[in-house]
Amino acid sequence: MIVIESNIQHCLGQELALTRMQQLVRELAQRFPQQVHQVQLQSIRGHRLSVSFAAYGYVVEWKAEVYDDAVLLCGKIPDAAAKFRSKIGQAIATRVEEALLRSPVTRVA
């Protein structure tokens, strides 16, 4: 297995960042139906999430540790997916950054 790690900085605080990460996982297959399949939130333990999904035909496993000012990502992909390593890693980091940096939706009554 090939390990991919990333550290995404944010200023949301742990609780809101964890909520955004959970929302991202729930929306992955809907937002990216051509690239992402079989999304499963394996577990949530405190500030840690475990997620698996299929991308480019390979099973990808990720763990996220959510802190007040950062999300640490550690993913594993099969050795056979080595040629997609940077593409998968970059896509995941980009999606996490987008989820953490997006503005909250303001509803007008």
Secondary structure, 3 states (H helix, E strand, C coil): CEEEEEEEECCCCHHHHHHHHHHHHHHHHHHCCCCEEEEEEEEEECCEEEEEEEECCEEEEEEEEECCCEEEEEEEECHHHHHHHHHHHHHHHHHHHHHHHCCCCCCCC
